[in-house]
Amino acid sequence: MCYNFGVDAYNLKRYEESSYWLR
């Protein structure tokens, strides 16, 4: 569960960074 949480947080961070650069 902790592993999945870490992966979700990592993906969310990447998604936010991608959205920031695509703006």
mmCIF file of the N, C-alpha and C atoms, coordinates in Angstrom:
data_MODEL
# 
_entry.id   MODEL 
# 
loop_
_atom_site.group_PDB 
_atom_site.id 
_atom_site.type_symbol 
_atom_site.label_atom_id 
_atom_site.label_alt_id 
_atom_site.label_comp_id 
_atom_site.label_asym_id 
_atom_site.label_entity_id 
_atom_site.label_seq_id 
_atom_site.pdbx_PDB_ins_code 
_atom_site.Cartn_x 
_atom_site.Cartn_y 
_atom_site.Cartn_z 
_atom_site.occupancy 
_atom_site.B_iso_or_equiv 
_atom_site.pdbx_formal_charge 
_atom_site.auth_seq_id 
_atom_site.auth_comp_id 
_atom_site.auth_asym_id 
_atom_site.auth_atom_id 
_atom_site.pdbx_PDB_model_num 
ATOM 1  N N  . MET A 1 1  ? 0.850 -1.199 0.000   1.00 0.00 ? 1  MET A N  1 
ATOM 2  C CA . MET A 1 1  ? 0.000 0.000  0.000   1.00 0.00 ? 1  MET A CA 1 
ATOM 3  C C  . MET A 1 1  ? 0.887 1.251  0.000   1.00 0.00 ? 1  MET A C  1 
ATOM 4  N N  . CYS A 1 2  ? 1.898 1.259  0.827   1.00 0.00 ? 2  CYS A N  1 
ATOM 5  C CA . CYS A 1 2  ? 2.797 2.415  0.872   1.00 0.00 ? 2  CYS A CA 1 
ATOM 6  C C  . CYS A 1 2  ? 3.482 2.573  -0.480  1.00 0.00 ? 2  CYS A C  1 
ATOM 7  N N  . TYR A 1 3  ? 3.812 1.430  -1.096  1.00 0.00 ? 3  TYR A N  1 
ATOM 8  C CA . TYR A 1 3  ? 4.484 1.478  -2.401  1.00 0.00 ? 3  TYR A CA 1 
ATOM 9  C C  . TYR A 1 3  ? 3.560 2.126  -3.429  1.00 0.00 ? 3  TYR A C  1 
ATOM 10 N N  . ASN A 1 4  ? 2.296 1.689  -3.453  1.00 0.00 ? 4  ASN A N  1 
ATOM 11 C CA . ASN A 1 4  ? 1.330 2.253  -4.397  1.00 0.00 ? 4  ASN A CA 1 
ATOM 12 C C  . ASN A 1 4  ? 1.157 3.745  -4.143  1.00 0.00 ? 4  ASN A C  1 
ATOM 13 N N  . PHE A 1 5  ? 1.129 4.134  -2.886  1.00 0.00 ? 5  PHE A N  1 
ATOM 14 C CA . PHE A 1 5  ? 0.956 5.549  -2.549  1.00 0.00 ? 5  PHE A CA 1 
ATOM 15 C C  . PHE A 1 5  ? 2.133 6.355  -3.099  1.00 0.00 ? 5  PHE A C  1 
ATOM 16 N N  . GLY A 1 6  ? 3.327 5.804  -2.958  1.00 0.00 ? 6  GLY A N  1 
ATOM 17 C CA . GLY A 1 6  ? 4.525 6.491  -3.450  1.00 0.00 ? 6  GLY A CA 1 
ATOM 18 C C  . GLY A 1 6  ? 4.474 6.630  -4.966  1.00 0.00 ? 6  GLY A C  1 
ATOM 19 N N  . VAL A 1 7  ? 4.021 5.571  -5.641  1.00 0.00 ? 7  VAL A N  1 
ATOM 20 C CA . VAL A 1 7  ? 3.932 5.604  -7.105  1.00 0.00 ? 7  VAL A CA 1 
ATOM 21 C C  . VAL A 1 7  ? 2.893 6.630  -7.528  1.00 0.00 ? 7  VAL A C  1 
ATOM 22 N N  . ASP A 1 8  ? 1.761 6.660  -6.861  1.00 0.00 ? 8  ASP A N  1 
ATOM 23 C CA . ASP A 1 8  ? 0.704 7.625  -7.196  1.00 0.00 ? 8  ASP A CA 1 
ATOM 24 C C  . ASP A 1 8  ? 1.223 9.045  -7.000  1.00 0.00 ? 8  ASP A C  1 
ATOM 25 N N  . ALA A 1 9  ? 1.924 9.279  -5.910  1.00 0.00 ? 9  ALA A N  1 
ATOM 26 C CA . ALA A 1 9  ? 2.441 10.614 -5.632  1.00 0.00 ? 9  ALA A CA 1 
ATOM 27 C C  . ALA A 1 9  ? 3.464 10.992 -6.697  1.00 0.00 ? 9  ALA A C  1 
ATOM 28 N N  . TYR A 1 10 ? 4.292 10.018 -7.102  1.00 0.00 ? 10 TYR A N  1 
ATOM 29 C CA . TYR A 1 10 ? 5.311 10.277 -8.129  1.00 0.00 ? 10 TYR A CA 1 
ATOM 30 C C  . TYR A 1 10 ? 4.642 10.617 -9.459  1.00 0.00 ? 10 TYR A C  1 
ATOM 31 N N  . ASN A 1 11 ? 3.628 9.835  -9.836  1.00 0.00 ? 11 ASN A N  1 
ATOM 32 C CA . ASN A 1 11 ? 2.914 10.089 -11.091 1.00 0.00 ? 11 ASN A CA 1 
ATOM 33 C C  . ASN A 1 11 ? 2.202 11.431 -11.027 1.00 0.00 ? 11 ASN A C  1 
ATOM 34 N N  . LEU A 1 12 ? 1.617 11.748 -9.881  1.00 0.00 ? 12 LEU A N  1 
ATOM 35 C CA . LEU A 1 12 ? 0.905 13.013 -9.742  1.00 0.00 ? 12 LEU A CA 1 
ATOM 36 C C  . LEU A 1 12 ? 1.884 14.171 -9.888  1.00 0.00 ? 12 LEU A C  1 
ATOM 37 N N  . LYS A 1 13 ? 3.077 14.033 -9.312  1.00 0.00 ? 13 LYS A N  1 
ATOM 38 C CA . LYS A 1 13 ? 4.091 15.075 -9.412  1.00 0.00 ? 13 LYS A CA 1 
ATOM 39 C C  . LYS A 1 13 ? 4.490 15.272 -10.870 1.00 0.00 ? 13 LYS A C  1 
ATOM 40 N N  . ARG A 1 14 ? 4.679 14.168 -11.588 1.00 0.00 ? 14 ARG A N  1 
ATOM 41 C CA . ARG A 1 14 ? 5.046 14.269 -12.997 1.00 0.00 ? 14 ARG A CA 1 
ATOM 42 C C  . ARG A 1 14 ? 3.921 14.921 -13.781 1.00 0.00 ? 14 ARG A C  1 
ATOM 43 N N  . TYR A 1 15 ? 2.694 14.543 -13.472 1.00 0.00 ? 15 TYR A N  1 
ATOM 44 C CA . TYR A 1 15 ? 1.540 15.097 -14.186 1.00 0.00 ? 15 TYR A CA 1 
ATOM 45 C C  . TYR A 1 15 ? 1.455 16.608 -13.956 1.00 0.00 ? 15 TYR A C  1 
ATOM 46 N N  . GLU A 1 16 ? 1.664 17.033 -12.728 1.00 0.00 ? 16 GLU A N  1 
ATOM 47 C CA . GLU A 1 16 ? 1.583 18.461 -12.418 1.00 0.00 ? 16 GLU A CA 1 
ATOM 48 C C  . GLU A 1 16 ? 2.698 19.211 -13.132 1.00 0.00 ? 16 GLU A C  1 
ATOM 49 N N  . GLU A 1 17 ? 3.901 18.628 -13.161 1.00 0.00 ? 17 GLU A N  1 
ATOM 50 C CA . GLU A 1 17 ? 5.025 19.288 -13.826 1.00 0.00 ? 17 GLU A CA 1 
ATOM 51 C C  . GLU A 1 17 ? 4.753 19.386 -15.325 1.00 0.00 ? 17 GLU A C  1 
ATOM 52 N N  . SER A 1 18 ? 4.191 18.314 -15.904 1.00 0.00 ? 18 SER A N  1 
ATOM 53 C CA . SER A 1 18 ? 3.886 18.314 -17.336 1.00 0.00 ? 18 SER A CA 1 
ATOM 54 C C  . SER A 1 18 ? 2.853 19.395 -17.636 1.00 0.00 ? 18 SER A C  1 
ATOM 55 N N  . SER A 1 19 ? 1.821 19.489 -16.801 1.00 0.00 ? 19 SER A N  1 
ATOM 56 C CA . SER A 1 19 ? 0.777 20.492 -17.017 1.00 0.00 ? 19 SER A CA 1 
ATOM 57 C C  . SER A 1 19 ? 1.375 21.890 -16.913 1.00 0.00 ? 19 SER A C  1 
ATOM 58 N N  . TYR A 1 20 ? 2.322 22.063 -15.995 1.00 0.00 ? 20 TYR A N  1 
ATOM 59 C CA . TYR A 1 20 ? 2.950 23.369 -15.812 1.00 0.00 ? 20 TYR A CA 1 
ATOM 60 C C  . TYR A 1 20 ? 3.711 23.777 -17.076 1.00 0.00 ? 20 TYR A C  1 
ATOM 61 N N  . TRP A 1 21 ? 4.454 22.830 -17.646 1.00 0.00 ? 21 TRP A N  1 
ATOM 62 C CA . TRP A 1 21 ? 5.244 23.156 -18.836 1.00 0.00 ? 21 TRP A CA 1 
ATOM 63 C C  . TRP A 1 21 ? 4.363 23.302 -20.070 1.00 0.00 ? 21 TRP A C  1 
ATOM 64 N N  . LEU A 1 22 ? 3.233 22.576 -20.101 1.00 0.00 ? 22 LEU A N  1 
ATOM 65 C CA . LEU A 1 22 ? 2.362 22.647 -21.279 1.00 0.00 ? 22 LEU A CA 1 
ATOM 66 C C  . LEU A 1 22 ? 1.525 23.922 -21.280 1.00 0.00 ? 22 LEU A C  1 
ATOM 67 N N  . ARG A 1 23 ? 1.482 24.615 -20.148 1.00 0.00 ? 23 ARG A N  1 
ATOM 68 C CA . ARG A 1 23 ? 0.657 25.816 -20.073 1.00 0.00 ? 23 ARG A CA 1 
ATOM 69 C C  . ARG A 1 23 ? 1.232 26.920 -20.937 1.00 0.00 ? 23 ARG A C  1 
# 
